[in-house]
């Protein structure tokens, strides 16, 4: 889970694996896979860093990097 701040200054925790997209409209809008949208105070870059940090903590990013390396080795 990643903490984000809604515009009323309340903190909510978002399941990072459910984030489908993050856009600047100019407000930062997080769209979840179920279609729910959250408008938050953090910048797109801050949200992306938190999501990436979450993936690193749980090992998902390392799995993706390893899979990419294996695919590269197979294609050579």
C-alpha positions as CSV (number, residue, x, y, z in Angstrom):
1,X,0.0,0.0,0.0
2,X,1.2,3.5,-0.7
3,X,0.0,6.6,1.2
4,X,-1.4,9.5,-0.9
5,X,-3.1,12.8,0.2
6,X,-6.5,13.7,-1.1
7,X,-7.3,17.3,-1.7
8,X,-9.1,17.6,1.7
9,X,-5.7,16.7,3.2
10,X,-6.8,13.3,4.4
11,X,-4.4,10.4,3.8
12,X,-5.6,7.3,2.1
13,X,-3.6,4.1,1.4
14,X,-3.9,2.7,-2.1
15,X,-3.0,-0.8,-3.1
16,X,-0.2,-0.1,-5.6
17,X,-0.9,-3.3,-7.6
18,X,-4.3,-1.9,-8.5
19,X,-3.0,1.3,-10.0
20,X,-3.7,1.3,-13.8
21,X,-2.6,4.8,-14.7
22,X,-1.4,8.1,-13.2
23,X,-2.0,11.3,-15.1
24,X,-1.6,15.0,-14.6
25,X,-4.7,17.0,-15.7
26,X,-3.1,19.3,-14.1
27,X,-4.2,17.7,-10.8
28,X,-2.7,14.2,-10.3
29,X,-5.4,11.6,-11.0
30,X,-4.8,7.9,-10.1
31,X,-7.0,5.5,-12.0
32,X,-7.4,2.0,-10.5
33,X,-8.1,-1.2,-12.4
34,X,-11.7,-1.1,-11.3
35,X,-12.1,2.4,-12.8
36,X,-12.2,4.3,-9.6
37,X,-10.3,7.6,-9.8
38,X,-8.5,9.4,-7.0
39,X,-7.4,13.1,-7.2
40,X,-4.3,13.5,-5.0
41,X,-1.9,16.3,-4.0
42,X,1.3,14.3,-4.9
43,X,2.8,14.8,-8.3
44,X,2.8,12.1,-10.9
45,X,6.5,11.6,-10.3
46,X,6.0,11.2,-6.6
47,X,3.2,8.6,-7.1
48,X,5.3,6.7,-9.6
49,X,8.3,6.6,-7.2
50,X,6.1,5.3,-4.4
51,X,4.6,2.6,-6.7
52,X,8.1,1.6,-7.9
53,X,9.3,1.5,-4.3
54,X,6.4,-0.7,-3.3
55,X,7.2,-3.1,-6.2
56,X,10.9,-3.2,-5.1
57,X,9.9,-4.0,-1.5
58,X,7.7,-6.9,-2.4
59,X,10.1,-8.2,-5.1
60,X,7.8,-7.6,-8.1
61,X,10.2,-5.3,-9.9
62,X,13.1,-7.7,-9.5
63,X,11.0,-10.5,-11.0
64,X,10.2,-8.3,-14.1
65,X,13.9,-7.4,-14.5
66,X,14.9,-11.0,-14.2
67,X,12.3,-12.1,-16.8
68,X,13.5,-9.4,-19.2
69,X,17.1,-10.6,-18.8
70,X,16.1,-14.2,-19.4
71,X,14.1,-13.2,-22.6
72,X,17.1,-11.3,-23.8
73,X,19.4,-14.3,-23.2
74,X,17.0,-16.6,-25.1
75,X,16.7,-14.3,-28.1
76,X,20.5,-14.0,-28.5
